[in-house]
Every structure is written in C-alpha cells, then in structure tokens.
Amino acid sequence: GGQRQRVVIAIALAGSPDIIIADEPTSALDATVQKQVLELLRTLVDETGVSVILVTHDMGVISEITNRVLVMRKGQVVEADHTTAILDQPGHDYTKKLLAAVPRLRVPPTTMSSEDGNVDGGSGRPADIGDDDLLLVAEDVSKQFSRPDFPWGLGAAKASFGLSDVSMRLPRGTVTGIVGESGSGKTTFGRILAGLDTAPTGRITIGEHAFDVSRSGRRSGLLGRVQMIFQDPSVSLNPRMTIGETLDESIRFGARTGSSKEPADLAAMMDRLGLPRSLLGRHPHQLSGGQKQRVCIARALLARPEIIVADEPTSALDVSVQAEIVQLLKDTIAERAMTMVFISHDLAIVQAMCSSVYIFKDGRIEDFGPTEFIFSRSDNPYTRALINARPQRFIC
C-alpha cells in the first residue's frame, strides 16, 4: 500500500504542475517515509512556487506542512485561518472537537538498556510468555519474493525476504501491534495469519490446532478462524454486492465455521459503528472512504472469529470517528475475549490500543515488548527513529 501511494505521488510530481491536489497522500505511509514526502512537498513549494491543496484527516500532517487551514463539515467551510491559529486557538466547536480527538503519543523522556527490558536486541524471537491462555503461536514464518535483475523481466531473478523467521506468541483477549516501514512485511505476515497467503516454512497454532502455512488457508483449515480488516476498503469490497448482501454473507460464513453460538445482530452492528441502515441497499461506490472502512470492520466482527488481523483499519477515518472506532474495537475484544493483531503506521493509536508491540524491519522483528517499554524505554535505534518521526506537536 505504501509503495503504491508513493508511485502515485511520483506521477503527480513528474508533470511539474502549477497546482497539486493531494487527497490523503500520506495515509498509507509509515512515519519516516511520511516525513520525507512532506519535506519534499514543502521543498517543491518553496523552490518552484507550486501550490498544494492538501486534503487530509491527519492533524499531524497539517501541523507539519500547511500555511493555512480550511475546516470543512457537511460541505461547508466552518473555519479558515493560518495553521498556527487553527491549532493553537480554534474558534469553532467542530474544530475543537477534532483537535481534542487527535491521539497523542506519550513518550516520557527516559531511556533504558535493552538488557533491562523485554527485548533481546532484535533477534526476531519473542520473549517468553506463559502458556496459560495463549491463543495464537506463530513459529519461524518465512517467505521470499523474487524480482528480476533487470527491467521487464530480463535476466535472472533475485530472491528477497518478505519475512524471515518471524515468531509471535499472542495471549487470548489482547491486542498486539505491528509497526514498521512500508514494505517491512507487516501485511504479508497478517495475510499468512489469516490463511490468505502461504509461506514455504513456518507453523501457526491456534489453541490446540496446528496449521501448515505452506498450504492454502482453505486446505489447511485456517481460513475462517481468522478474519482480516483490509487496508484498502475499496478493493476488498465486492462492487457487485450491496452492503447488506456483503454483511449477510459474513454472518452466514461465521455461522458455518461455528465460531460463536451467539446470533449476529446486523442492525445493532450498523448502529454501533455509526452507519445509517439506509446504506444496506447501496453499493460500495456510493459510500465514502470512511463508511467503506467501517463496513469492512462490521464484516469482520459479524463473522465472530477468534482472531482479527486489522491492517490499517483507521487510516481512512477522520480523528473523531477514529476515536470511536478504536474504543469500539477495544470494547468488542474485551467482551468476546478475542485476540487482535493491529497493523498500523499511527504510533499513537498503537499505543492506545495495544498491550504489546512488534517492530518490523526488512521482514524481520527488529524490536518487541510491552507497549509501555517500547515507547518509553527501548533504546533500539530504529524504534527511536520511528517515534521521533512523529510530529512533535502531538507528542506529550
């Protein structure tokens, strides 16, 4: 996703335009790449005089690059002023609500040696967790991708690791975060957990059942035990099915897997996610990006799985809706004793959601441990670089 987003940015910049309309240009980018892209846009504005209209939900992006801000609600501009004035002294209640909902990354100014914490210097092996109430164990999952030496497939193919000996131990009823740069293997690992991709080596155990990841999820029986919330809702929703048909299908699929004896309540789920019931008769192209993402969250929850892999589930949502969805996910996990793997570039949301965090880099686990340790005391240079790339205004 992050690679695709950068390609689109490159296409827009290559034409040397007078005006660039950037609609959520950094939503799929990790913090370090996002910072680089914003610096590039700022440099282009200063050097070439190009004007940029930046459409975004991310207040951090606004604080980093913009000169002026227009706050819109229901098709109208409710407030417009210089960026510093909007961020420091918002005048409209809606602006105040948006800024109050922005998650802050809490980083105490203390550091600690990795020898004192729950990390092992990036060996890729998780720290010991008691076997009591473990739900999912992934062991030595590896996957390679091949790429040609030369353009257009000429020459021999080179192998590069998408994942290399990745292992995790996830307790029941917890949320575990996965953070890393674009292309670090986060989504690949999530798709393997969900039975949507295979890996030549490794094993996944859910409860007492072991699954061979070299076989497809349908053949191994893994498919259905884990549900996935995809990063791009526009691609993951069937354009020929109405929203109601999509959600009904998920309810029937969950019933077939026998994952829960409790009947799924479609209307209650729509209400809980803030989706009007009138959307049930519409098709995906008739919904906004945020509405489509909430439909994808509803689809995953209505299947009543044991585990949910959430790949950037809040990237298409504005900050006020984002806060509501994060709370909904936390409440649902607590009520159903589910386990969630939460993949995100947003470190503040990861900190708010997750009890432990794994940091991915180049297909390996670079750092891991309890959330409080990772954000306040880990001295891993890569972890600190990700944290320092966060806009300073929203670090406390």
C-alpha positions in Angstrom: 0.0 0.0 0.0 2.7 2.4 0.9 4.6 1.6 -2.3 1.6 2.3 -4.4 0.9 5.6 -2.7 4.5 6.7 -3.3 4.2 5.8 -7.0 1.1 8.0 -7.3 2.9 10.9 -5.6 5.8 10.5 -8.1 3.4 10.6 -11.0 1.8 13.8 -9.8 5.2 15.5 -9.2 6.7 14.3 -12.5 4.4 16.6 -14.6 5.7 19.8 -12.9 2.2 21.1 -12.3 1.2 24.6 -11.1 -1.3 23.1 -8.5 -1.2 19.7 -6.8 -4.4 18.4 -5.2 -3.2 15.8 -2.7 -6.1 13.8 -1.3 -4.8 11.9 1.8 -1.3 11.5 0.2 0.3 10.1 3.3 -2.4 7.8 4.7 -0.6 4.6 3.6 2.9 5.8 4.5 4.9 5.0 7.6 6.1 7.8 9.8 9.6 8.1 8.4 8.6 8.0 4.7 5.7 10.4 5.5 8.2 12.8 6.9 10.3 12.5 3.8 7.4 13.1 1.5 6.2 16.1 3.4 9.6 17.6 3.3 9.7 17.0 -0.4 6.4 18.8 -0.9 7.5 21.7 1.3 10.7 22.0 -0.7 8.8 22.0 -4.0 6.5 24.7 -2.8 9.4 26.9 -1.7 11.6 26.3 -4.8 9.1 26.2 -7.6 6.1 28.2 -6.3 3.7 25.2 -6.9 0.5 25.4 -4.8 -0.6 22.4 -2.8 -4.2 21.7 -1.7 -3.8 19.0 0.9 -6.9 17.1 1.8 -6.3 15.0 5.0 -7.7 13.7 8.3 -4.2 13.8 9.8 -3.7 16.8 12.1 0.0 15.9 12.4 0.4 16.3 8.6 -1.4 19.7 8.8 0.9 20.9 11.5 4.0 19.9 9.6 3.4 21.4 6.2 0.5 23.7 5.7 0.3 27.5 5.8 -3.4 27.9 6.0 -6.2 25.5 7.0 -9.9 25.3 5.9 -12.0 23.1 8.3 -15.0 21.6 6.4 -18.1 20.0 7.7 -21.1 18.8 5.7 -20.0 20.6 2.6 -19.3 24.0 4.2 -16.2 25.7 5.5 -16.8 26.3 9.2 -13.4 27.9 9.9 -10.4 29.2 7.9 -7.2 30.7 9.2 -3.5 30.4 9.4 -2.4 26.9 10.6 -0.9 28.1 13.9 -4.1 30.0 14.7 -6.3 27.0 14.0 -4.1 24.6 16.0 -3.5 26.9 18.9 -6.7 28.8 19.2 -9.6 27.1 17.3 -12.7 29.1 17.2 -15.4 26.7 16.1 -16.7 23.9 18.3 -16.2 21.3 15.5 -12.5 22.3 15.1 -12.1 22.0 18.9 -13.7 18.5 18.8 -11.4 17.4 16.0 -8.3 18.6 17.8 -9.4 17.1 21.1 -9.8 13.7 19.4 -6.2 13.6 18.0 -4.4 10.8 19.7 -1.2 12.0 21.5 1.9 9.8 21.6 3.1 9.6 25.2 6.9 9.4 25.3 8.5 10.0 28.7 12.0 11.4 28.4 13.7 8.3 29.8 15.7 5.6 28.1 16.8 2.2 29.3 19.2 -0.5 28.0 17.5 -3.4 26.2 19.1 -5.7 28.8 16.7 -4.3 31.4 13.6 -4.8 29.3 11.7 -7.4 27.3 13.7 -7.3 24.2 16.7 -9.3 23.0 18.4 -6.9 20.6 16.4 -7.7 17.5 17.0 -11.4 17.2 13.4 -11.9 15.9 12.4 -14.3 18.7 9.6 -13.2 21.1 10.2 -13.0 24.8 8.8 -15.8 26.8 5.1 -15.6 27.6 3.4 -18.1 29.8 1.5 -20.8 28.0 -1.6 -20.2 30.1 -4.3 -18.8 27.9 -2.1 -18.5 24.8 -4.4 -18.3 21.7 -2.0 -18.0 18.8 1.6 -19.0 18.3 3.5 -18.3 15.0 6.8 -20.0 14.7 9.6 -19.3 12.2 7.4 -18.0 9.4 9.5 -17.1 6.3 8.5 -16.0 2.8 10.6 -15.0 -0.1 9.7 -12.9 -3.1 11.7 -13.0 -6.4 12.4 -9.9 -8.5 14.3 -9.7 -11.8 17.8 -8.4 -12.1 16.8 -6.1 -15.0 13.7 -4.2 -16.0 10.9 -6.1 -17.9 11.9 -9.5 -16.5 15.2 -9.7 -18.4 17.9 -11.6 -16.5 17.9 -13.9 -13.6 15.6 -13.4 -10.7 16.9 -12.4 -7.2 15.3 -13.6 -4.0 14.4 -11.1 -1.3 12.9 -11.9 2.0 9.4 -10.7 2.7 9.5 -12.4 6.0 12.5 -14.1 7.7 11.9 -16.4 10.7 9.1 -14.4 12.3 7.7 -15.8 15.5 5.0 -14.5 17.8 3.1 -15.6 20.9 -0.3 -13.9 21.4 -2.4 -14.4 24.6 -6.2 -14.5 24.4 -8.1 -11.3 24.7 -5.2 -9.0 23.9 -4.4 -6.5 21.1 -0.8 -6.8 19.7 0.5 -4.1 17.5 2.8 -4.5 14.4 4.6 -1.4 13.3 7.2 -0.8 10.6 8.1 1.0 7.4 6.2 0.3 4.2 7.4 -3.0 2.7 8.7 -4.3 6.0 6.4 -7.4 5.8 3.6 -6.4 8.1 0.7 -7.0 5.7 2.4 -10.2 4.3 2.5 -11.6 7.8 -1.1 -10.6 8.5 -2.3 -12.3 5.3 -0.5 -15.5 6.2 -2.1 -15.5 9.7 -5.5 -15.1 8.0 -4.9 -18.0 5.6 -5.0 -15.7 2.6 -1.3 -16.2 1.7 1.1 -19.2 2.1 4.7 -19.3 3.3 7.1 -22.1 2.4 8.2 -22.5 6.1 6.7 -21.9 9.5 3.8 -23.1 11.5 0.8 -21.4 13.1 -1.0 -22.8 16.1 -4.4 -21.5 17.3 -5.5 -23.1 20.6 -4.6 -26.7 20.2 -4.8 -26.8 16.4 -1.6 -26.5 14.3 -1.8 -25.3 10.7 0.6 -25.8 7.9 1.2 -22.3 6.4 2.7 -23.9 3.2 -0.9 -24.9 2.2 -3.7 -22.6 1.4 -5.9 -21.5 4.2 -8.9 -23.3 2.7 -7.0 -26.6 2.5 -5.3 -26.3 5.9 -8.5 -25.2 7.7 -7.0 -21.9 8.8 -9.4 -19.8 6.7 -12.3 -18.6 8.8 -10.5 -18.9 12.1 -9.0 -15.5 11.5 -10.8 -12.5 9.9 -9.0 -9.6 8.3 -9.8 -5.9 8.0 -8.0 -4.8 4.9 -6.1 -1.6 4.4 -7.9 -0.6 1.2 -11.7 -1.0 1.7 -12.4 0.0 -2.0 -10.5 -3.1 -3.2 -11.7 -5.5 -0.5 -15.5 -4.9 -1.0 -17.3 -6.7 -3.9 -18.6 -3.9 -6.1 -21.5 -6.0 -7.4 -22.9 -6.7 -3.9 -24.9 -4.3 -1.8 -23.6 -3.6 1.7 -26.5 -5.7 3.1 -25.5 -8.7 0.9 -21.9 -8.4 2.0 -22.7 -8.3 5.7 -25.3 -11.1 5.4 -22.6 -13.2 3.7 -20.3 -12.6 6.6 -22.9 -13.7 9.1 -23.6 -16.9 7.2 -19.8 -17.6 6.9 -19.4 -17.1 10.7 -22.3 -19.5 11.4 -20.7 -22.2 9.1 -17.4 -22.0 11.0 -19.2 -22.5 14.3 -17.1 -19.7 15.8 -19.8 -18.5 18.1 -23.2 -19.6 19.4 -24.4 -16.0 19.7 -26.5 -14.8 16.8 -25.1 -11.8 14.9 -27.3 -8.7 15.0 -26.7 -6.8 11.8 -28.8 -3.8 12.7 -27.1 -3.4 16.1 -23.7 -3.6 14.5 -24.7 -0.8 12.0 -25.8 1.4 14.8 -22.7 0.7 16.9 -20.4 1.7 14.0 -22.4 4.8 13.2 -23.6 3.5 9.9 -27.1 4.5 8.7 -29.2 1.4 8.0 -30.2 3.0 4.7 -26.7 2.1 3.4 -27.6 -1.6 3.4 -29.2 -1.2 0.0 -26.3 0.7 -1.5 -23.2 -0.5 -3.4 -19.6 0.3 -2.2 -19.0 3.1 -4.8 -21.9 5.0 -3.2 -20.1 5.2 0.2 -17.3 7.5 1.4 -13.9 6.0 2.2 -14.7 6.2 6.0 -18.0 4.5 5.5 -16.5 1.7 3.5 -13.8 1.1 6.1 -16.5 0.8 8.8 -18.4 -1.7 6.7 -15.2 -3.7 6.5 -14.9 -3.6 10.3 -18.5 -4.7 10.6 -17.9 -7.6 8.1 -15.0 -8.9 10.2 -16.9 -8.6 13.6 -20.1 -10.2 12.2 -18.2 -13.4 11.3 -17.4 -13.8 15.0 -13.8 -15.0 14.6 -11.4 -15.9 17.3 -8.7 -13.6 15.9 -8.9 -10.4 13.8 -6.0 -9.1 11.8 -6.6 -5.3 11.4 -4.4 -3.8 8.6 -4.6 0.0 9.0 -8.3 -0.1 10.0 -8.4 3.6 10.9 -6.4 5.1 8.1 -9.5 6.3 6.1 -11.3 7.7 9.1 -11.3 11.3 10.5 -9.9 11.7 14.0 -13.3 11.9 15.8 -14.7 8.8 14.1 -11.3 7.2 14.6 -11.5 7.6 18.3 -15.0 6.0 18.4 -13.9 3.0 16.2 -10.8 2.4 18.4 -13.0 2.3 21.5 -15.4 0.0 19.8 -12.7 -2.4 18.8 -11.3 -2.4 22.4 -14.7 -3.0 23.9 -15.5 -5.8 21.5 -12.2 -7.6 22.1 -12.8 -7.4 25.9 -16.4 -8.6 25.6 -15.7 -11.6 23.4 -12.2 -12.4 24.7 -10.9 -12.2 21.1 -7.3 -11.6 20.0 -6.4 -8.8 17.6 -3.3 -8.2 15.5 -3.3 -4.4 14.9 -1.1 -3.3 12.0 -0.7 0.5 11.8 1.7 3.3 11.0 0.0 5.5 13.6 2.1 5.1 16.7 -0.3 7.0 18.9 -3.2 4.6 18.1 -1.0 1.6 18.5 0.0 2.9 22.0 -3.7 3.4 22.9 -4.8 0.1 21.5 -2.1 -2.5 22.2 -0.7 -4.2 25.2 2.5 -5.3 23.3 4.2 -4.2 20.1 6.4 -5.8 17.5 8.6 -3.6 15.3 9.2 -5.0 11.8 12.1 -4.1 9.6 13.1 -5.7 6.3 10.9 -8.8 7.0 12.4 -9.4 10.5 11.3 -8.5 14.0 13.6 -5.6 14.9 12.2 -4.9 18.4 9.4 -6.1 20.6 8.0 -5.9 24.1 5.2 -4.4 26.2 3.8 -1.2 24.8 5.0 1.0 27.7 8.5 -0.3 27.4 8.7 0.1 23.6 7.6 3.7 23.6 9.3 4.9 26.7 12.4 2.8 27.3 13.5 0.9 24.3 16.9 2.1 23.1 16.7 0.3 19.7 17.8 3.0 17.1 15.1 2.0 14.6 12.3 2.2 17.2 13.5 5.6 18.3 13.7 6.8 14.7 10.0 5.8 14.1 9.0 7.6 17.3 11.0 10.8 16.5 9.4 11.0 13.1 6.0 11.7 14.7 5.0 15.4 14.5 6.3 17.0 17.7 3.1 18.9 18.4 1.3 15.7 19.1 3.9 14.1 21.3 3.4 14.6 25.1 
